[in-house]
Every structure is written in C-alpha cells, then in structure tokens.
Amino acid sequence: MKAIPCLGWLLLYLYMQKNVILASTSTLYGEEYLAYLLPAIKKLFDNISEIIFIPFARPGGISHDEYTHRVSVAFSKIDIKVKGLHTYKNPGEAISQAQGFFTGGGNTFLLVKQLHEGGWMYLMKEYVEKGIPYLGTSAGSNIAGVNMQTTNDMPIVYPKSFHTMGIVPFNLNPHYMDPISGINHMGESRETRIREFHTQNDITVAGLREGSWIQIAGSDIVLRGNLPARIFEKNREPYELPAGSSFHF
C-alpha cells in the first residue's frame, strides 16, 4: 500500500471530524422559526450548553441583537443558550473557544464581506474541521461551499473574496426552485443561472429545495429531508439525488 504523506493523514483526520448541518432554509411556510429542523439540531449539538450565533447576513430591518434573540427563543426549546458573535470584544478568541456555531440566513455577499474583513471565515473553518458542530441555513449554508458564487442574493456589497469555508467540496444553491408548470415567465430559472456558472467554473452545485438539508457526520455527506436535491455538474445534464443518498463527488 502506498504511504500517505503526513499532511495527507492530517487532512483526512480533520475531514473525518466534521459534524455539520447545512439547510436550505430556516423556516418552512406556516411553521415557526427552525421548527422543522429542531430534532436534527438537538442531535447536532448534543451535550452542548451554548453556541455562538453569527448574525452578519442580515442587511437591515432587524438588528444583530434582535436576530440573535430570535435564534435564542428557538434554541431555548432544546435547552441551549445562544450568544451573538457581535457581542464579544474579541470575536476570534470566542470562535476558538466555541462549543458550536450557527450562521443564519440573509444576504450572502454581506455575510462573506464581514467574515473576511474580521478574519473569521477561515478561523471558523479550522474549528469546524476539528469537529466543532456547525449549523448553517440559507446564507449560512452558502458559506460552507467552495465559494459563494451560486447564491441567489444580490451583490449589495463587494467582499474582498468570494471564497468560503469549503466544508463540502462543492457549492450550494439553497432555496432551489423548479420551473412552475403553466407559468409563462421568460426570465432566467435557477437552473439557467447555474448552467451559466458552469460556463466559467467546474464546481459541482447542489440545488437544495426548501425543507432539505445536508448532514455531515465524520466522512459521510448525506441528503436529509423529504425532497431530492438537484445536482449540477459541468458538461453533464442535471440529475436528482434522492433524500437519504450520500454525496460522492
């Protein structure tokens, strides 16, 4: 058997520690915030008393404190305390000592800009790869991919880099929507936009429909929920990945 270099072993070790949920959305129609995900969240943060919430994706209309309070109410149902990263005098130190992370939805451009400017994007990646549990919804899921270039959001700000944590070796498109039969809208569909992305890039994209999430436990990356994901690969027709299936690309 060919020996794996020390660095290779280290990377394999880090990869196998991941404990992650990446959800398409935080809220399903007619339900309370995070309600459909709470059973999975409870397992993700098992034996954890407090997590750090990253509220930076919200561009306005709700303050970081208000956003964190909303998360706190949901997490109180599973007896976990929540503290916003924005409240720490030294956010980098807080990340290094965190029991768990949750990054919520909003605008991915704004989120990525602030994480890079603070120096927290790759610091958080480091600890997630060591096994600190991570929950992402919407924009918080986008930043787990290779880059943020398949987000649905408008570029309301300009981050210094589009590169994100790379927790999974592909990109995500949360809130993925299929064309609606009988609607004669001639604008670009999500599939059209992702095909455009593949004219310039060779990164697989997972279109996550509402109510679906990706679970990473050790080396396994599995689609959860009741709906399939739409998978896009360069120079290949899109295909469906059934719920319960593993990602192998």
VOGU-186431 format. One record per residue (C-alpha): residue number from 1; x, z, y; residue in three letters. Coordinates in steps of 0.02 Angstrom, whole numbers, plus 50000, padded with zeros to 5 digits. Layout:
# residues N
  vomar     c1     c3     c2  votor
    NUM      X      Z      Y    ALA
...
***
This chain:
# residues 249
  vomar     c1     c3     c2  votor
      1  50000  50000  50000    MET
      2  50067  49953  50170    LYS
      3  50104  50107  50276    ALA
      4  50001  50131  50433    ILE
      5  50108  50173  50586    PRO
      6  50089  50348  50659    CYS
      7  49995  50278  50807    LEU
      8  49876  50191  50688    GLY
      9  49841  50354  50599    TRP
     10  49812  50440  50764    LEU
     11  49689  50308  50822    LEU
     12  49598  50316  50655    LEU
     13  49589  50505  50667    TYR
     14  49519  50501  50843    LEU
     15  49392  50368  50797    TYR
     16  49327  50467  50650    MET
     17  49292  50620  50758    GLN
     18  49157  50539  50865    LYS
     19  48986  50620  50874    ASN
     20  48879  50512  50988    VAL
     21  48703  50453  51027    ILE
     22  48677  50300  51138    LEU
     23  48493  50274  51180    ALA
     24  48408  50127  51262    SER
     25  48303  50239  51372    THR
     26  48272  50421  51413    SER
     27  48083  50409  51418    THR
     28  47952  50314  51319    LEU
     29  47790  50264  51402    TYR
     30  47666  50407  51407    GLY
     31  47792  50537  51348    GLU
     32  47892  50673  51433    GLU
     33  48075  50652  51478    TYR
     34  48184  50642  51321    LEU
     35  48038  50695  51210    ALA
     36  48062  50561  51076    TYR
     37  48248  50599  51064    LEU
     38  48244  50789  51058    LEU
     39  48256  50807  50868    PRO
     40  48411  50695  50866    ALA
     41  48483  50781  51020    ILE
     42  48462  50950  50939    LYS
     43  48565  50892  50790    LYS
     44  48695  50810  50902    LEU
     45  48725  50971  50999    PHE
     46  48707  51089  50852    ASP
     47  48783  51262  50886    ASN
     48  48818  51216  51068    ILE
     49  48756  51330  51206    SER
     50  48791  51225  51361    GLU
     51  48828  51044  51405    ILE
     52  48890  50952  51558    ILE
     53  48770  50825  51634    PHE
     54  48840  50676  51731    ILE
     55  48707  50631  51862    PRO
     56  48803  50498  51958    PHE
     57  48698  50346  51908    ALA
     58  48554  50391  52024    ARG
     59  48568  50294  52188    PRO
     60  48437  50392  52286    GLY
     61  48262  50462  52286    GLY
     62  48319  50609  52182    ILE
     63  48470  50720  52217    SER
     64  48602  50765  52089    HIS
     65  48531  50942  52086    ASP
     66  48354  50878  52056    GLU
     67  48411  50760  51920    TYR
     68  48508  50900  51834    THR
     69  48357  51014  51844    HIS
     70  48250  50882  51758    ARG
     71  48376  50874  51617    VAL
     72  48385  51064  51609    SER
     73  48197  51077  51582    VAL
     74  48206  50957  51435    ALA
     75  48358  51043  51357    PHE
     76  48280  51216  51378    SER
     77  48162  51165  51237    LYS
     78  48309  51166  51118    ILE
     79  48393  51318  51199    ASP
     80  48539  51226  51278    ILE
     81  48595  51258  51457    LYS
     82  48643  51113  51571    VAL
     83  48766  51111  51714    LYS
     84  48794  50960  51826    GLY
     85  48971  50892  51839    LEU
     86  48947  50879  52028    HIS
     87  48938  51069  52042    THR
     88  49116  51101  51981    TYR
     89  49260  51124  52103    LYS
     90  49373  51041  51975    ASN
     91  49270  50914  51875    PRO
     92  49421  50857  51775    GLY
     93  49453  51033  51713    GLU
     94  49267  51052  51673    ALA
     95  49271  50893  51567    ILE
     96  49422  50958  51471    SER
     97  49330  51119  51429    GLN
     98  49156  51048  51397    ALA
     99  49058  51083  51238    GLN
    100  48960  50921  51258    GLY
    101  48914  50782  51380    PHE
    102  48756  50692  51433    PHE
    103  48759  50544  51552    THR
    104  48588  50491  51615    GLY
    105  48516  50327  51675    GLY
    106  48508  50245  51844    GLY
    107  48623  50110  51914    ASN
    108  48773  50070  51805    THR
    109  48877  49999  51949    PHE
    110  48860  50161  52046    LEU
    111  48897  50267  51893    LEU
    112  49053  50168  51846    VAL
    113  49116  50167  52025    LYS
    114  49107  50356  52040    GLN
    115  49180  50391  51868    LEU
    116  49330  50279  51904    HIS
    117  49355  50348  52078    GLU
    118  49352  50526  52011    GLY
    119  49470  50484  51868    GLY
    120  49340  50545  51743    TRP
    121  49297  50387  51644    MET
    122  49447  50390  51527    TYR
    123  49462  50579  51530    LEU
    124  49286  50592  51459    MET
    125  49328  50455  51333    LYS
    126  49477  50558  51274    GLU
    127  49370  50709  51234    TYR
    128  49227  50610  51157    VAL
    129  49353  50529  51040    GLU
    130  49415  50703  50993    LYS
    131  49240  50749  50937    GLY
    132  49153  50824  51089    ILE
    133  48970  50768  51069    PRO
    134  48910  50636  51192    TYR
    135  48733  50580  51234    LEU
    136  48701  50427  51341    GLY
    137  48538  50349  51397    THR
    138  48524  50182  51486    SER
    139  48671  50176  51608    ALA
    140  48748  50320  51512    GLY
    141  48744  50209  51357    SER
    142  48814  50059  51450    ASN
    143  48974  50153  51489    ILE
    144  49006  50182  51303    ALA
    145  49036  49996  51276    GLY
    146  49192  49893  51306    VAL
    147  49136  49854  51483    ASN
    148  48980  49864  51590    MET
    149  48957  49676  51612    GLN
    150  48797  49665  51509    THR
    151  48699  49791  51612    THR
    152  48531  49741  51686    ASN
    153  48570  49828  51851    ASP
    154  48602  49752  52021    MET
    155  48779  49769  52094    PRO
    156  48731  49885  52236    ILE
    157  48912  49946  52244    VAL
    158  49077  49873  52185    TYR
    159  49176  49978  52059    PRO
    160  49363  49952  52051    LYS
    161  49348  49906  51867    SER
    162  49208  49850  51751    PHE
    163  49297  49928  51602    HIS
    164  49211  50077  51524    THR
    165  49247  50203  51386    MET
    166  49249  50086  51237    GLY
    167  49174  50218  51122    ILE
    168  49099  50073  51024    VAL
    169  49191  49906  51001    PRO
    170  49051  49805  51078    PHE
    171  48939  49800  51232    ASN
    172  48762  49861  51252    LEU
    173  48608  49794  51339    ASN
    174  48488  49942  51350    PRO
    175  48303  49909  51387    HIS
    176  48319  49742  51297    TYR
    177  48158  49641  51315    MET
    178  48099  49494  51212    ASP
    179  48011  49346  51296    PRO
    180  47824  49381  51310    ILE
    181  47716  49252  51223    SER
    182  47592  49167  51339    GLY
    183  47687  49208  51498    ILE
    184  47747  49052  51588    ASN
    185  47881  49137  51689    HIS
    186  48029  49019  51710    MET
    187  48159  49149  51760    GLY
    188  48304  49195  51650    GLU
    189  48270  49305  51499    SER
    190  48385  49443  51439    ARG
    191  48442  49325  51301    GLU
    192  48486  49192  51429    THR
    193  48590  49315  51529    ARG
    194  48684  49373  51375    ILE
    195  48717  49193  51323    ARG
    196  48790  49166  51498    GLU
    197  48903  49316  51470    PHE
    198  48968  49234  51312    HIS
    199  49020  49077  51404    THR
    200  49156  49184  51485    GLN
    201  49181  49328  51361    ASN
    202  49200  49357  51174    ASP
    203  49124  49530  51156    ILE
    204  48977  49564  51041    THR
    205  48822  49630  51128    VAL
    206  48688  49742  51052    ALA
    207  48518  49723  51135    GLY
    208  48436  49894  51117    LEU
    209  48247  49894  51127    ARG
    210  48150  50041  51201    GLU
    211  48146  50186  51080    GLY
    212  48303  50135  50985    SER
    213  48470  50219  50986    TRP
    214  48643  50205  50910    ILE
    215  48711  50355  50817    GLN
    216  48896  50377  50786    ILE
    217  48947  50510  50660    ALA
    218  49128  50501  50609    GLY
    219  49166  50320  50569    SER
    220  48983  50269  50544    ASP
    221  48890  50175  50682    ILE
    222  48706  50163  50636    VAL
    223  48550  50098  50725    LEU
    224  48412  50228  50734    ARG
    225  48230  50221  50788    GLY
    226  48089  50109  50728    ASN
    227  48143  49941  50801    LEU
    228  48281  49818  50760    PRO
    229  48419  49778  50883    ALA
    230  48453  49601  50942    ARG
    231  48635  49557  50909    ILE
    232  48729  49425  51007    PHE
    233  48897  49356  50956    GLU
    234  48991  49214  51039    LYS
    235  48961  49044  50957    ASN
    236  48828  49114  50842    ARG
    237  48638  49118  50852    GLU
    238  48568  49292  50893    PRO
    239  48503  49391  50746    TYR
    240  48408  49552  50710    GLU
    241  48490  49710  50647    LEU
    242  48358  49818  50559    PRO
    243  48338  50001  50602    ALA
    244  48442  50108  50484    GLY
    245  48577  49975  50470    SER
    246  48761  50002  50507    SER
    247  48859  49902  50636    PHE
    248  49004  49809  50556    HIS
    249  49076  49706  50697    PHE
***
